[in-house]
Amino acid sequence: PMKRRAAKVGRMLGGYLDPQPFLANTRLHLAGHSFGGRLVTACASQMTSLHPQSLTLLQAAFSHNGLAASSPAGPGYFADVLAEQRVRGPIAITHTHNDRACTFYYALASRLAGDGTMAIGDANDRYGAMGANGAQHVDALRHGGFPASSGHRPVAGRVNNYLADKVG
């Protein structure tokens, strides 16, 4: 229910914001945490004329295959975000297996819902979460830490996965 609701609200928001003339020259940045990551990704997916300047997903609770054109689980629900370049600048994604909700519980709930691998929640699990593994099956830059600590700024027009293992 929460997964569907986040996508529904995000698509509605994107449909509302996209045609607004007062936003035409605005640098819109979308950021979301947990299911909010799914919401803002759905929002970006819905926008066809207004392209956000950036998309930041903090421990996002949706499929790590969500942006992929193809994966072992099939095409991602938000594959159009990359395929149609819906985000003008960088897509930055934090991920860590220290996030038990994303690594274990999201994968378990998705598996039970029917929405395998031997290691539940890892990068090879078809039900793994973005917040656990970063974006999978896409051309992504993999950074060892956050931009300030790693010296790697997010690259515009690219998916940037940031490992957040050292953040307490």
GROMACS elastic network, one bead per residue, 0.5 to 0.9 nm:
[ bonds ]
;  ai    aj funct       b0    kb
    1     4     6  0.52539   500
    1     5     6  0.60088   500
    1     6     6  0.85734   500
    2     6     6  0.59817   500
    2     7     6  0.85589   500
    2    35     6  0.74624   500
    3     6     6  0.53390   500
    3     7     6  0.64067   500
    3     8     6  0.86816   500
    3    35     6  0.68603   500
    3    38     6  0.75170   500
    3    39     6  0.86879   500
    3    61     6  0.82909   500
    3    62     6  0.74444   500
    4     7     6  0.52352   500
    4     8     6  0.60573   500
    4     9     6  0.85962   500
    5     8     6  0.50083   500
    5     9     6  0.60221   500
    5    10     6  0.83622   500
    5    39     6  0.83888   500
    6     9     6  0.53090   500
    6    10     6  0.60017   500
    6    11     6  0.85486   500
    6    35     6  0.63185   500
    6    36     6  0.68447   500
    6    37     6  0.86122   500
    6    38     6  0.61349   500
    6    40     6  0.84987   500
    6    42     6  0.79396   500
    7    10     6  0.50540   500
    7    11     6  0.60395   500
    7    12     6  0.85049   500
    7    35     6  0.88312   500
    7    38     6  0.61859   500
    7    39     6  0.52132   500
    7    40     6  0.83080   500
    7    41     6  0.80574   500
    7    42     6  0.53566   500
    7    43     6  0.78882   500
    8    11     6  0.52491   500
    8    12     6  0.61766   500
    8    13     6  0.86034   500
    8    39     6  0.77650   500
    8    42     6  0.76904   500
    8    43     6  0.89854   500
    9    12     6  0.50603   500
    9    13     6  0.60889   500
    9    14     6  0.86020   500
    9    39     6  0.65802   500
    9    42     6  0.81231   500
    9    43     6  0.80180   500
   10    13     6  0.50217   500
   10    14     6  0.61129   500
   10    15     6  0.85011   500
   10    36     6  0.86681   500
   10    38     6  0.76278   500
   10    40     6  0.57387   500
   10    41     6  0.72293   500
   10    44     6  0.80441   500
   10    45     6  0.86821   500
   10    46     6  0.80857   500
   11    14     6  0.50590   500
   11    15     6  0.60386   500
   11    16     6  0.85317   500
   11    39     6  0.76134   500
   11    40     6  0.84895   500
   11    41     6  0.86712   500
   11    42     6  0.51728   500
   11    44     6  0.79728   500
   11    45     6  0.73072   500
   11    46     6  0.55045   500
   11    47     6  0.85135   500
   12    15     6  0.50525   500
   12    16     6  0.61784   500
   12    17     6  0.86813   500
   12    42     6  0.87113   500
   12    43     6  0.72838   500
   12    46     6  0.80488   500
   13    16     6  0.50627   500
   13    17     6  0.60829   500
   13    18     6  0.84122   500
   13    39     6  0.88048   500
   13    40     6  0.86691   500
   13    42     6  0.86415   500
   13    43     6  0.58655   500
   13    46     6  0.83485   500
   14    17     6  0.51558   500
   14    18     6  0.57344   500
   14    19     6  0.89605   500
   14    40     6  0.84141   500
   14    42     6  0.74255   500
   14    44     6  0.63029   500
   14    45     6  0.75375   500
   14    46     6  0.50995   500
   14    47     6  0.54855   500
   15    18     6  0.55683   500
   15    19     6  0.73680   500
   15    43     6  0.75419   500
   15    46     6  0.59700   500
   15    47     6  0.65951   500
   16    19     6  0.67152   500
   16    20     6  0.72706   500
   17    20     6  0.55125   500
   17    23     6  0.76852   500
   17    43     6  0.87271   500
   17    47     6  0.78178   500
   17    50     6  0.79486   500
   18    21     6  0.84984   500
   18    23     6  0.80800   500
   18    24     6  0.88292   500
   18    46     6  0.78262   500
   18    47     6  0.52718   500
   18    48     6  0.69278   500
   18    49     6  0.62128   500
   18    50     6  0.52587   500
   18    51     6  0.83066   500
   19    22     6  0.89756   500
   19    23     6  0.82602   500
   19    24     6  0.85068   500
   19    47     6  0.85150   500
   19    48     6  0.88997   500
   19    49     6  0.73114   500
   19    50     6  0.74882   500
   20    23     6  0.56885   500
   20    24     6  0.71492   500
   20    50     6  0.87290   500
   21    24     6  0.53056   500
   21    25     6  0.85795   500
   22    25     6  0.74884   500
   22    26     6  0.78907   500
   23    26     6  0.50203   500
   23    27     6  0.81810   500
   23    28     6  0.81547   500
   23    50     6  0.77848   500
   24    27     6  0.87058   500
   24    49     6  0.88408   500
   24    50     6  0.68937   500
   26    52     6  0.88850   500
   26    53     6  0.89800   500
   27    51     6  0.87081   500
   27    52     6  0.67459   500
   27    53     6  0.56670   500
   27    54     6  0.86990   500
   28    50     6  0.86032   500
   28    51     6  0.77314   500
   28    53     6  0.54700   500
   28    54     6  0.72851   500
   29    52     6  0.55933   500
   29    53     6  0.53693   500
   29    55     6  0.62130   500
   29    56     6  0.80086   500
   30    37     6  0.89478   500
   30    40     6  0.60489   500
   30    41     6  0.81841   500
   30    43     6  0.85949   500
   30    44     6  0.80228   500
   30    52     6  0.67932   500
   30    53     6  0.79604   500
   30    54     6  0.61555   500
   30    56     6  0.62654   500
   30    57     6  0.85468   500
   31    36     6  0.77948   500
   31    37     6  0.67947   500
   31    40     6  0.64780   500
   31    41     6  0.87485   500
   31    54     6  0.81106   500
   31    55     6  0.57698   500
   31    57     6  0.58951   500
   31    58     6  0.75557   500
   32    35     6  0.74502   500
   32    38     6  0.74559   500
   32    39     6  0.72239   500
   32    40     6  0.60231   500
   32    41     6  0.83758   500
   32    55     6  0.83350   500
   32    56     6  0.64662   500
   32    57     6  0.53190   500
   32    58     6  0.60881   500
   32    59     6  0.85556   500
   32    60     6  0.73068   500
   33    38     6  0.83381   500
   33    56     6  0.85626   500
   33    57     6  0.60829   500
   33    59     6  0.58839   500
   33    60     6  0.55959   500
   33    61     6  0.78563   500
   34    37     6  0.54439   500
   34    38     6  0.73600   500
   34    57     6  0.78868   500
   34    58     6  0.65961   500
   34    59     6  0.54231   500
   34    62     6  0.78458   500
   34   102     6  0.81943   500
   34   131     6  0.75018   500
   35    38     6  0.51389   500
   35    39     6  0.63951   500
   35    40     6  0.89152   500
   35    59     6  0.88200   500
   35    60     6  0.61140   500
   35    61     6  0.50640   500
   35    62     6  0.70008   500
   36    40     6  0.62171   500
   36    41     6  0.84692   500
   36    57     6  0.82009   500
   36    58     6  0.86917   500
   36    60     6  0.71842   500
   36    61     6  0.79854   500
   37    40     6  0.53919   500
   37    41     6  0.61317   500
   37    42     6  0.85474   500
   37    55     6  0.89547   500
   37    56     6  0.76801   500
   37    57     6  0.50654   500
   37    58     6  0.67303   500
   37    59     6  0.76506   500
   37    61     6  0.67708   500
   37    62     6  0.76557   500
   38    41     6  0.51224   500
   38    42     6  0.60752   500
   38    43     6  0.85412   500
   38    57     6  0.82424   500
   38    60     6  0.66096   500
   38    61     6  0.67593   500
   38    62     6  0.60160   500
   38    63     6  0.89782   500
   39    42     6  0.51805   500
   39    43     6  0.62192   500
   39    44     6  0.88240   500
   40    44     6  0.62225   500
   40    45     6  0.84891   500
   40    55     6  0.76821   500
   40    56     6  0.86305   500
   40    57     6  0.82961   500
   41    44     6  0.51069   500
   41    45     6  0.60790   500
   41    46     6  0.86982   500
   41    55     6  0.75107   500
   41    57     6  0.83020   500
   41    78     6  0.71035   500
   41    81     6  0.76802   500
   42    46     6  0.63143   500
   42    47     6  0.89371   500
   42    77     6  0.87864   500
   42    78     6  0.68272   500
   42    81     6  0.86301   500
   43    46     6  0.52984   500
   43    47     6  0.66622   500
   44    47     6  0.52919   500
   44    48     6  0.83825   500
   44    50     6  0.87530   500
   44    51     6  0.73000   500
   44    52     6  0.69562   500
   44    55     6  0.80878   500
   44    78     6  0.88946   500
   44    81     6  0.66311   500
   44    86     6  0.62233   500
   44    87     6  0.69514   500
   45    48     6  0.78222   500
   45    78     6  0.62332   500
   45    79     6  0.82626   500
   45    80     6  0.62453   500
   45    81     6  0.51210   500
   45    82     6  0.89395   500
   45    84     6  0.89111   500
   45    86     6  0.65532   500
   45    87     6  0.88069   500
   46    80     6  0.89988   500
   46    81     6  0.86094   500
   46    86     6  0.85470   500
   47    50     6  0.57665   500
   47    51     6  0.65243   500
   47    52     6  0.84848   500
   47    86     6  0.68183   500
   48    51     6  0.70706   500
   48    84     6  0.86662   500
   48    86     6  0.68939   500
   49    86     6  0.85459   500
   50    86     6  0.81539   500
   50    87     6  0.89473   500
   51    54     6  0.86388   500
   51    85     6  0.82110   500
   51    86     6  0.53942   500
   51    87     6  0.52431   500
   51    88     6  0.57668   500
   51    89     6  0.88853   500
   52    55     6  0.70606   500
   52    86     6  0.71977   500
   52    87     6  0.50775   500
   52    88     6  0.59152   500
   52    89     6  0.74372   500
   53    87     6  0.61165   500
   53    90     6  0.74465   500
   53   156     6  0.88332   500
   54    87     6  0.60799   500
   54    88     6  0.65659   500
   54    90     6  0.51928   500
   54    91     6  0.58806   500
   54    92     6  0.79140   500
   54   156     6  0.80973   500
   54   157     6  0.89449   500
   55    87     6  0.68752   500
   55    89     6  0.77714   500
   55    90     6  0.65573   500
   55    92     6  0.63510   500
   55    93     6  0.84079   500
   56    90     6  0.81492   500
   56    91     6  0.57924   500
   56    93     6  0.59327   500
   56    94     6  0.82645   500
   57    60     6  0.55042   500
   57    91     6  0.77460   500
   57    92     6  0.61866   500
   57    94     6  0.64104   500
   57    95     6  0.89725   500
   57   130     6  0.84655   500
   57   131     6  0.80195   500
   58    61     6  0.89019   500
   58    92     6  0.82462   500
   58    93     6  0.60105   500
   58    94     6  0.51452   500
   58    95     6  0.74269   500
   58   131     6  0.69033   500
   59    93     6  0.72937   500
   59    94     6  0.55150   500
   59    95     6  0.55091   500
   59    96     6  0.76850   500
   59    99     6  0.75954   500
   59   102     6  0.72408   500
   59   129     6  0.85427   500
   59   130     6  0.67805   500
   59   132     6  0.70203   500
   59   134     6  0.84549   500
   60    63     6  0.84969   500
   60    64     6  0.87961   500
   60    93     6  0.77916   500
   60    94     6  0.78192   500
   60    95     6  0.79629   500
   60   102     6  0.76337   500
   60   129     6  0.71938   500
   60   130     6  0.54125   500
   60   132     6  0.82120   500
   60   134     6  0.86132   500
   61    64     6  0.86897   500
   61   101     6  0.82264   500
   61   102     6  0.59397   500
   61   106     6  0.68905   500
   61   129     6  0.57985   500
   61   130     6  0.62109   500
   61   131     6  0.59618   500
   61   132     6  0.85206   500
   62    65     6  0.84556   500
   62    66     6  0.70030   500
   62   102     6  0.83214   500
   62   106     6  0.78381   500
   62   128     6  0.80948   500
   62   129     6  0.52729   500
   62   130     6  0.57473   500
   62   131     6  0.76724   500
   63    66     6  0.50112   500
   63    67     6  0.84681   500
   63    76     6  0.78987   500
   63    77     6  0.86217   500
   63   106     6  0.87976   500
   63   107     6  0.86000   500
   63   110     6  0.88776   500
   63   126     6  0.82251   500
   63   127     6  0.64287   500
   63   128     6  0.58931   500
   63   130     6  0.55260   500
   63   131     6  0.86936   500
   63   135     6  0.83121   500
   63   136     6  0.89559   500
   64    67     6  0.74979   500
   64    68     6  0.84050   500
   64    76     6  0.85982   500
   64   123     6  0.78862   500
   64   126     6  0.82916   500
   64   127     6  0.77718   500
   64   128     6  0.58004   500
   64   131     6  0.76328   500
   64   132     6  0.79761   500
   64   133     6  0.65642   500
   64   134     6  0.60327   500
   64   136     6  0.54318   500
   64   137     6  0.84018   500
   65    68     6  0.52746   500
   65    69     6  0.85293   500
   65    70     6  0.80496   500
   65    71     6  0.64948   500
   65    72     6  0.86392   500
   65    73     6  0.74738   500
   65    74     6  0.82555   500
   65    75     6  0.75137   500
   65    76     6  0.53764   500
   65    77     6  0.81976   500
   65    78     6  0.88802   500
   65    79     6  0.86571   500
   65   126     6  0.77423   500
   65   127     6  0.84219   500
   65   128     6  0.80288   500
   65   129     6  0.80978   500
   65   130     6  0.76128   500
   65   134     6  0.89957   500
   65   135     6  0.63061   500
   65   136     6  0.53649   500
   65   137     6  0.64787   500
   65   138     6  0.82003   500
   66    69     6  0.85669   500
   66    75     6  0.75260   500
   66    77     6  0.52484   500
   66    78     6  0.53848   500
   66    79     6  0.64112   500
   66   130     6  0.79516   500
   66   135     6  0.74917   500
   66   136     6  0.82145   500
   67    70     6  0.87999   500
   67    75     6  0.79940   500
   67    76     6  0.51781   500
   67    77     6  0.69342   500
   67    78     6  0.50692   500
   67    80     6  0.74498   500
   67    81     6  0.68233   500
   67    82     6  0.66052   500
   67    83     6  0.87172   500
   67   135     6  0.69079   500
   67   136     6  0.79080   500
   67   137     6  0.81568   500
   67   138     6  0.71243   500
   68    71     6  0.63736   500
   68    74     6  0.83879   500
   68    75     6  0.58863   500
   68    77     6  0.82321   500
   68    78     6  0.76220   500
   68    79     6  0.51931   500
   68    80     6  0.87271   500
   68    82     6  0.79281   500
   68    83     6  0.87532   500
   68   135     6  0.79067   500
   68   136     6  0.70020   500
   68   137     6  0.55645   500
   68   138     6  0.54416   500
   69    74     6  0.79122   500
   69    76     6  0.60705   500
   69    77     6  0.89757   500
   69    78     6  0.86541   500
   69    79     6  0.52131   500
   69    80     6  0.78931   500
   69    82     6  0.82697   500
   69    83     6  0.73218   500
   69   137     6  0.79522   500
   69   138     6  0.76801   500
   70    73     6  0.77560   500
   70    74     6  0.53510   500
   70    76     6  0.67960   500
   70    79     6  0.83560   500
   70   137     6  0.70698   500
   70   138     6  0.85464   500
   71    75     6  0.59697   500
   71    76     6  0.75358   500
   71   126     6  0.83829   500
   71   136     6  0.81400   500
   71   137     6  0.59506   500
   71   138     6  0.89091   500
   72    75     6  0.83849   500
   72   126     6  0.66456   500
   72   137     6  0.88471   500
   73    76     6  0.80057   500
   73   126     6  0.57015   500
   73   127     6  0.80622   500
   75    78     6  0.83924   500
   75    79     6  0.67076   500
   76    79     6  0.50015   500
   76    80     6  0.85030   500
   77    80     6  0.80690   500
   78    81     6  0.57483   500
   78    82     6  0.80023   500
   79    82     6  0.58169   500
   79    83     6  0.61463   500
   79    84     6  0.83815   500
   80    84     6  0.53024   500
   80    85     6  0.74812   500
   80    86     6  0.73848   500
   81    84     6  0.58011   500
   81    85     6  0.57411   500
   81    87     6  0.68050   500
   82    86     6  0.65339   500
   82    87     6  0.76277   500
   82   138     6  0.88677   500
   82   157     6  0.87530   500
   82   158     6  0.86409   500
   82   159     6  0.86709   500
   83    86     6  0.79750   500
   84    87     6  0.86477   500
   85    88     6  0.67828   500
   85   157     6  0.76652   500
   87    90     6  0.72324   500
   87    91     6  0.74487   500
   87   156     6  0.89395   500
   87   157     6  0.71899   500
   88    91     6  0.89978   500
   88   156     6  0.71527   500
   88   157     6  0.61569   500
   89   154     6  0.88169   500
   89   155     6  0.74985   500
   89   158     6  0.75576   500
   90   154     6  0.58631   500
   90   155     6  0.54280   500
   90   157     6  0.51102   500
   90   158     6  0.54462   500
   90   159     6  0.63974   500
   90   160     6  0.71291   500
   91   154     6  0.74598   500
   91   155     6  0.80447   500
   91   156     6  0.74254   500
   91   157     6  0.72907   500
   91   158     6  0.61485   500
   91   160     6  0.58800   500
   91   161     6  0.83748   500
   92   154     6  0.64444   500
   92   155     6  0.86772   500
   92   158     6  0.84340   500
   92   159     6  0.61771   500
   92   161     6  0.60896   500
   92   162     6  0.71567   500
   93   130     6  0.77619   500
   93   131     6  0.75902   500
   93   134     6  0.61011   500
   93   135     6  0.74912   500
   93   159     6  0.75580   500
   93   160     6  0.60810   500
   93   162     6  0.58320   500
   93   163     6  0.85001   500
   94   130     6  0.81584   500
   94   131     6  0.62502   500
   94   132     6  0.83228   500
   94   133     6  0.85310   500
   94   134     6  0.65544   500
   94   145     6  0.88281   500
   94   146     6  0.81955   500
   94   160     6  0.85598   500
   94   161     6  0.60247   500
   94   163     6  0.59639   500
   94   164     6  0.60125   500
   95    98     6  0.86140   500
   95    99     6  0.79009   500
   95   102     6  0.88012   500
   95   129     6  0.88294   500
   95   130     6  0.67112   500
   95   133     6  0.54936   500
   95   134     6  0.52636   500
   95   135     6  0.89534   500
   95   161     6  0.71857   500
   95   162     6  0.62482   500
   95   163     6  0.52588   500
   95   164     6  0.55734   500
   95   165     6  0.77187   500
   96    99     6  0.58228   500
   96   100     6  0.88088   500
   96   102     6  0.84742   500
   96   103     6  0.78262   500
   96   131     6  0.63837   500
   96   133     6  0.64366   500
   96   134     6  0.80939   500
   96   162     6  0.86241   500
   96   163     6  0.58727   500
   96   164     6  0.52311   500
   96   165     6  0.52442   500
   96   166     6  0.88681   500
   97   100     6  0.65933   500
   97   102     6  0.76534   500
   97   103     6  0.55224   500
   97   104     6  0.85684   500
   97   121     6  0.84323   500
   97   122     6  0.80874   500
   97   131     6  0.80577   500
   97   132     6  0.50599   500
   97   133     6  0.73015   500
   97   164     6  0.86395   500
   97   165     6  0.71871   500
   98   101     6  0.88296   500
   98   102     6  0.87495   500
   98   103     6  0.76029   500
   98   132     6  0.78565   500
   98   164     6  0.83468   500
   98   165     6  0.64125   500
   99   102     6  0.55966   500
   99   103     6  0.60078   500
   99   104     6  0.83223   500
   99   131     6  0.73559   500
   99   132     6  0.65901   500
   99   165     6  0.89057   500
  100   104     6  0.54623   500
  100   105     6  0.67414   500
  100   106     6  0.85914   500
  100   132     6  0.82204   500
  101   104     6  0.58252   500
  101   106     6  0.59815   500
  101   107     6  0.86888   500
  101   131     6  0.88324   500
  101   132     6  0.86549   500
  102   105     6  0.61130   500
  102   106     6  0.50351   500
  102   107     6  0.70631   500
  102   121     6  0.77029   500
  102   128     6  0.77244   500
  102   129     6  0.55350   500
  102   130     6  0.75485   500
  102   131     6  0.55763   500
  102   132     6  0.53548   500
  102   133     6  0.88630   500
  103   106     6  0.64917   500
  103   107     6  0.65057   500
  103   108     6  0.88369   500
  103   120     6  0.77429   500
  103   122     6  0.70121   500
  103   128     6  0.68344   500
  103   129     6  0.64509   500
  103   130     6  0.88926   500
  103   131     6  0.73824   500
  103   133     6  0.79490   500
  104   107     6  0.54105   500
  104   108     6  0.60448   500
  104   109     6  0.86015   500
  104   120     6  0.66175   500
  104   121     6  0.54637   500
  104   122     6  0.87571   500
  104   128     6  0.82677   500
  104   129     6  0.87817   500
  104   132     6  0.86256   500
  105   108     6  0.50219   500
  105   109     6  0.59572   500
  105   110     6  0.83979   500
  105   121     6  0.83404   500
  106   109     6  0.52295   500
  106   110     6  0.60350   500
  106   111     6  0.84507   500
  106   121     6  0.78389   500
  106   127     6  0.79174   500
  106   128     6  0.72611   500
  106   129     6  0.65031   500
  107   110     6  0.51689   500
  107   111     6  0.60139   500
  107   112     6  0.85932   500
  107   120     6  0.66323   500
  107   121     6  0.52420   500
  107   122     6  0.88353   500
  107   125     6  0.79654   500
  107   126     6  0.85091   500
  107   127     6  0.50359   500
  107   128     6  0.51010   500
  107   129     6  0.65312   500
  108   111     6  0.50727   500
  108   112     6  0.61434   500
  108   113     6  0.85371   500
  108   120     6  0.74123   500
  108   121     6  0.77681   500
  108   127     6  0.78071   500
  108   128     6  0.87681   500
  109   112     6  0.51204   500
  109   113     6  0.60822   500
  109   114     6  0.85546   500
  109   115     6  0.85635   500
  109   127     6  0.88770   500
  110   113     6  0.50472   500
  110   114     6  0.61282   500
  110   115     6  0.51292   500
  110   127     6  0.60489   500
  110   128     6  0.83955   500
  111   114     6  0.50313   500
  111   115     6  0.60606   500
  111   116     6  0.87968   500
  111   126     6  0.88008   500
  111   127     6  0.62483   500
  112   115     6  0.75445   500
  115   127     6  0.75463   500
  116   119     6  0.84850   500
  116   120     6  0.81215   500
  116   124     6  0.84155   500
  116   125     6  0.61166   500
  116   126     6  0.65006   500
  116   127     6  0.81155   500
  117   120     6  0.64806   500
  117   121     6  0.87057   500
  117   122     6  0.85527   500
  117   124     6  0.66650   500
  117   125     6  0.52326   500
  117   126     6  0.74295   500
  118   124     6  0.88294   500
  118   125     6  0.79037   500
  119   122     6  0.59806   500
  119   123     6  0.89049   500
  119   124     6  0.78316   500
  119   125     6  0.69051   500
  120   123     6  0.89909   500
  120   124     6  0.85415   500
  120   125     6  0.60448   500
  120   127     6  0.80558   500
  120   128     6  0.74489   500
  121   124     6  0.78184   500
  121   125     6  0.55806   500
  121   126     6  0.82569   500
  121   127     6  0.67101   500
  121   129     6  0.68922   500
  121   132     6  0.72002   500
  121   133     6  0.82139   500
  122   125     6  0.53594   500
  122   126     6  0.86891   500
  122   127     6  0.86926   500
  122   128     6  0.60169   500
  122   129     6  0.83540   500
  122   132     6  0.72816   500
  122   133     6  0.66822   500
  123   126     6  0.78904   500
  123   128     6  0.64094   500
  123   129     6  0.84369   500
  123   132     6  0.79715   500
  123   133     6  0.55312   500
  123   134     6  0.83210   500
  123   136     6  0.71743   500
  124   127     6  0.85872   500
  124   128     6  0.75833   500
  124   136     6  0.89112   500
  125   128     6  0.51964   500
  125   129     6  0.89224   500
  128   131     6  0.86690   500
  128   132     6  0.70341   500
  128   133     6  0.72097   500
  129   132     6  0.52704   500
  129   133     6  0.63722   500
  129   134     6  0.75350   500
  129   135     6  0.85595   500
  130   133     6  0.54143   500
  130   135     6  0.56869   500
  130   136     6  0.79687   500
  131   134     6  0.58829   500
  131   135     6  0.86058   500
  133   136     6  0.73383   500
  133   161     6  0.84358   500
  133   163     6  0.83246   500
  134   140     6  0.89224   500
  134   142     6  0.87166   500
  134   160     6  0.85252   500
  134   161     6  0.54209   500
  134   162     6  0.74542   500
  134   163     6  0.79568   500
  135   138     6  0.66371   500
  135   139     6  0.88122   500
  135   140     6  0.71774   500
  135   159     6  0.76116   500
  135   160     6  0.84569   500
  135   161     6  0.67926   500
  136   139     6  0.82736   500
  136   140     6  0.79155   500
  137   140     6  0.83879   500
  138   159     6  0.79055   500
  139   158     6  0.77290   500
  139   159     6  0.70603   500
  140   158     6  0.65675   500
  140   160     6  0.56802   500
  140   161     6  0.66327   500
  141   154     6  0.86459   500
  141   155     6  0.83322   500
  141   158     6  0.73042   500
  141   159     6  0.62020   500
  141   161     6  0.60280   500
  141   162     6  0.85166   500
  142   159     6  0.86588   500
  142   160     6  0.61230   500
  142   162     6  0.62673   500
  142   163     6  0.76839   500
  143   146     6  0.73486   500
  143   147     6  0.81507   500
  143   150     6  0.73052   500
  143   152     6  0.68538   500
  143   154     6  0.89687   500
  143   160     6  0.70730   500
  143   161     6  0.59520   500
  143   163     6  0.63039   500
  144   149     6  0.88349   500
  144   150     6  0.64610   500
  144   152     6  0.87020   500
  144   161     6  0.85671   500
  144   162     6  0.61765   500
  144   163     6  0.53081   500
  144   164     6  0.78386   500
  144   165     6  0.88564   500
  145   148     6  0.81196   500
  145   149     6  0.60756   500
  145   150     6  0.51719   500
  145   151     6  0.85246   500
  145   152     6  0.81975   500
  145   162     6  0.54816   500
  145   163     6  0.51459   500
  145   164     6  0.58961   500
  145   165     6  0.78721   500
  145   166     6  0.76360   500
  145   167     6  0.87665   500
  146   149     6  0.53563   500
  146   150     6  0.57112   500
  146   151     6  0.78320   500
  146   152     6  0.74327   500
  146   153     6  0.82808   500
  146   162     6  0.59376   500
  146   163     6  0.72849   500
  146   164     6  0.70402   500
  147   150     6  0.52144   500
  147   151     6  0.52359   500
  147   154     6  0.71700   500
  147   162     6  0.81740   500
  148   151     6  0.56339   500
  148   152     6  0.74117   500
  148   153     6  0.78380   500
  149   152     6  0.80765   500
  150   153     6  0.83114   500
  152   155     6  0.85050   500
  153   160     6  0.88812   500
  154   158     6  0.78614   500
  154   159     6  0.81300   500
  154   160     6  0.59037   500
  154   161     6  0.88434   500
  155   158     6  0.56955   500
  155   159     6  0.76710   500
  155   160     6  0.69515   500
  156   159     6  0.82231   500
  156   160     6  0.89742   500
  163   166     6  0.80946   500
  164   167     6  0.55485   500
  164   168     6  0.87557   500
  165   168     6  0.79044   500
